[in-house]
Structures are given as structure tokens and as C-alpha cells.
């Protein structure tokens, strides 16, 4: 008599035989009839998270994303030199040389202004006559009136969906507005991804964005 689960000498143990039968049965089924394997959803979630992190890294390190980050840094901190700017970028995960920062400063048209006895970088279009931010929110408001946008969320990313061929114009209007809590934007044909460093910035950005829209359409989202 052989105990349950134990094969005779030269035979495959019962537990191993069951696994082989299950594996054979699974692979012989058509793909659309196969039940989910254990861990399949967790693997998909992990792969999605990795893909989103690579996307955020691409936005941070692209020229457009880097220069947008420079504008944000200059608008919120007193940056007195290009060396300081290199250090502040590195603290945010963007490592570049001072030569690259020098080109960015020139292309962005940053100028030195005197504030509190120090000379710091400032964006010439960043201030209106009264010294308040002068981003073009009106242009973004007009575009959102012409192209209705649906908003969805996945983690720290907002997905803006509009009509085919309009994503580029919407992304440019966002970049040119006073909305600056985002890490960066990435536009496709009809979809814009807006990336954030934390939940607080995402919520603040979304509240300001919703105030610029004539109507609000919020899709179901995943947190």
C-alpha cells in the first residue's frame, strides 16, 4: 500500500503529477478561455507601476520637462547661480551639467533681479505689472471651452481625454498657464498625461484646472 501523495520508486509523486496535469490543461486551452493564474493581476500591477515610473523619468529628464522644472524652481525658490540650479535639479532627481543648465537659462530667457539684497533668477514673463504671476490662463480657458476634456486618475497621474488631434494644443496651453504643481505633461493624439510628485499637488492642480473648465467631467479613476 502506498501512502497518499507518495509515488512508488521510479514514479512521479502525486503532488507533482497534479501540477503537471494542471499546467498541461492550462496551456492547451485557448488564451481567451484560460483562467487567471495566481499572481497574474499583481504582476500586471507591478509592470504598470514600472512603466509609469519610466514615463515619469522620461518627462523629468526630457528637455521640455527639465525646463518646466527649472521654471517651477525659479518661481518658488531664490536661485542665485547656475551652480545652485544644478544642485536643486539634482535634489529632484534630474542630474545635468552646468553647461546644460546654462543653455536652458538662455533659452528660457531667465534674468537676474534684485530681491532682498540678493540677485536671483526670474522669468521675465512670470510677473505682470503688479508683480503677480502672469500665466495665460485665458488661453487655456478658451481651449477647454472649444475642446471638452474628460479627466481620469491613476495613482499620481491624471489622464485628460479630448478629441483626436487636440492633445498637443491642450498640453501647450497647460504649460503656458499658471498651473505649476505638475512635474510635467506628456501629450499623444487625444490623451495628455499630467504627472505629479505627491497627492497634495495633484489635488491642488485639479481644483485649479476644474475652475478653468466650463463643465467638469470626471471619469472613474484608480487610486
Secondary structure, DSSP 8 states (H G I E B T S, - for coil): ---TT---TTS--HHHHHHHHHHHHHHHS-GGG----TTHHHHHHHHHHHHHHHHHHHHHHSHHHHHHHHHHHHHHS---SHHHHHHHHHHTT----HHHHHHHHHHHTEEEEEETTEEEEEEGGG--TTSS----HHHHHHHHHHS--EEEEETTEEEEE-STT-HHHHHHHHHTSS---SSEEEE-SSEEEEE-SSHHHHHHHHHHHHHHSSS-EE---B-
